[in-house]
Structure formats: C-alpha cells, structure tokens
Amino acid sequence: MNIGRRLRVRLVELAMSESDLAREMETSPSEISRLCRARECHTKTIARLAAALGVSPEYFLRDEIGGGR
C-alpha cells in the first residue's frame, strides 16, 4: 500500500479533513492533497504525518493495514 492511501485511511478513521491536517502540520492544503496521492515521500515528512495523526512512522511503512510484515 502506498503512503497516500494509508494517509487517506487514517484521515477517515479520525474524521479529519485534509484542511484540518494542513493546519495541524502548518502546511498548505495543496501539500496535503499531494501527499494523499503520493506513493512515497521523505522520511521527515512521514515522521511529521505520524506525529500529527497519532501513529508511529511504521504505520505508513507496513505492507498492509493491520499487518506488520
């Protein structure tokens, strides 16, 4: 699964909008929209996303949601 898909899933789980996340991360809504379509991104960005969404960075790196392989 790609970073963007996992990000979209987590936003739904939290009932959080892309705009809400942009405010939380102090970035633009267009940047969050880009990340929601991304297959990969920088490690620092993953760490910032994880912190803002209350998950570990590994959440974005697992092969499947619910799996750790």
Contacts in CASP RR format, 6 or more apart in sequence:
PFRMAT RR
TARGET T0000
AUTHOR 0000-0000-0000
METHOD contacts of the structure
MODEL  1
MNIGRRLRVRLVELAMSESDLAREMETSPSEISRLCRARECHTKTIARLA
AALGVSPEYFLRDEIGGGR
1 62 0 8 1.000
1 63 0 8 1.000
1 64 0 8 1.000
1 65 0 8 1.000
2 38 0 8 1.000
2 39 0 8 1.000
2 40 0 8 1.000
3 35 0 8 1.000
3 38 0 8 1.000
3 39 0 8 1.000
3 40 0 8 1.000
3 41 0 8 1.000
3 46 0 8 1.000
3 60 0 8 1.000
4 35 0 8 1.000
4 36 0 8 1.000
4 37 0 8 1.000
4 38 0 8 1.000
4 39 0 8 1.000
6 59 0 8 1.000
6 60 0 8 1.000
6 65 0 8 1.000
7 35 0 8 1.000
7 36 0 8 1.000
7 38 0 8 1.000
7 49 0 8 1.000
7 53 0 8 1.000
7 60 0 8 1.000
8 36 0 8 1.000
9 65 0 8 1.000
10 16 0 8 1.000
10 53 0 8 1.000
10 55 0 8 1.000
10 59 0 8 1.000
11 17 0 8 1.000
11 18 0 8 1.000
11 21 0 8 1.000
11 36 0 8 1.000
11 53 0 8 1.000
14 53 0 8 1.000
16 53 0 8 1.000
18 29 0 8 1.000
18 32 0 8 1.000
18 33 0 8 1.000
18 36 0 8 1.000
19 29 0 8 1.000
19 32 0 8 1.000
21 32 0 8 1.000
21 52 0 8 1.000
21 53 0 8 1.000
22 28 0 8 1.000
22 29 0 8 1.000
22 31 0 8 1.000
22 32 0 8 1.000
24 52 0 8 1.000
25 32 0 8 1.000
25 48 0 8 1.000
25 49 0 8 1.000
25 52 0 8 1.000
35 41 0 8 1.000
35 45 0 8 1.000
35 49 0 8 1.000
43 57 0 8 1.000
46 57 0 8 1.000
46 60 0 8 1.000
46 61 0 8 1.000
47 57 0 8 1.000
49 60 0 8 1.000
50 56 0 8 1.000
50 57 0 8 1.000
50 59 0 8 1.000
50 60 0 8 1.000
53 59 0 8 1.000
58 68 0 8 1.000
62 68 0 8 1.000
62 69 0 8 1.000
63 69 0 8 1.000
END
